[in-house]
Amino acid sequence: MVGAHAGFSVIVDQDLCMGSGYCVAHHPELFSADADGTAVPRAAGALNEDQVAKADEAAHLCPASAIELVRSD
């Protein structure tokens, strides 16, 4: 899993997202869907420790590997 004390943000690659909705269903506090059904992150900027854990889980659930945690330095 991702380091608990590092600053991370979550991104969704719009070209990869196939709109399965797993991230939205499991973590609606972090993800929503746009008009096309593509996932978009709700959180802007650095995530807290709990959000990092949930975003990491969502990244593993995503069948298209469209969710990525990136270091927000």
Wavefront OBJ file of the C-alpha trace (Angstrom):
o trace
v 0.000 0.000 0.000
v 0.943 3.641 -0.341
v 2.980 5.279 2.423
v 0.659 6.628 5.098
v 2.505 9.885 5.735
v 3.209 10.981 2.172
v 1.012 13.575 0.456
v -0.996 12.036 -2.373
v -3.798 13.078 -4.669
v -5.994 10.864 -6.825
v -6.514 11.143 -10.558
v -8.749 9.301 -13.010
v -7.449 8.825 -16.549
v -10.494 9.819 -18.588
v -9.204 7.935 -21.633
v -8.956 4.660 -19.693
v -12.106 4.895 -17.568
v -14.829 2.647 -18.926
v -17.520 3.786 -16.490
v -17.862 0.569 -14.501
v -18.848 2.600 -11.446
v -17.017 0.434 -8.915
v -15.149 3.420 -7.479
v -18.344 5.479 -7.183
v -20.274 2.586 -5.603
v -17.555 1.735 -3.062
v -16.248 5.239 -2.326
v -18.868 7.877 -3.222
v -17.130 10.336 -0.910
v -14.095 10.271 -3.242
v -15.597 9.696 -6.707
v -18.599 10.746 -8.743
v -19.590 10.149 -12.356
v -19.901 12.792 -15.050
v -22.710 12.922 -17.631
v -20.973 10.233 -19.712
v -20.612 7.889 -16.712
v -16.879 8.481 -16.476
v -15.483 8.644 -12.949
v -14.169 11.935 -11.620
v -12.439 12.495 -8.283
v -14.343 14.639 -5.770
v -11.265 15.491 -3.713
v -9.019 18.224 -5.051
v -5.483 18.390 -3.720
v -3.799 16.289 -1.061
v -5.769 13.468 0.515
v -5.784 12.640 4.205
v -4.594 9.225 5.409
v -8.087 7.681 5.333
v -8.747 9.005 1.821
v -5.416 7.624 0.592
v -6.374 4.154 1.834
v -9.786 4.359 0.149
v -8.351 5.722 -3.103
v -5.769 2.926 -3.097
v -8.570 0.374 -2.696
v -10.517 2.011 -5.533
v -7.436 1.844 -7.764
v -7.231 -1.893 -7.121
v -10.961 -2.338 -7.811
v -10.874 -0.463 -11.120
v -11.048 -2.958 -14.013
v -9.569 -0.394 -16.413
v -6.688 0.666 -14.116
v -7.805 4.256 -14.651
v -7.336 5.402 -11.035
v -3.917 6.469 -9.887
v -2.504 7.917 -6.701
v 0.141 10.532 -7.406
v 2.521 12.178 -4.992
v 1.437 15.777 -4.486
v 4.708 17.480 -3.640
l 1 2 3 4 5 6 7 8 9 10 11 12 13 14 15 16 17 18 19 20 21 22 23 24 25 26 27 28 29 30 31 32 33 34 35 36 37 38 39 40 41 42 43 44 45 46 47 48 49 50 51 52 53 54 55 56 57 58 59 60 61 62 63 64 65 66 67 68 69 70 71 72 73
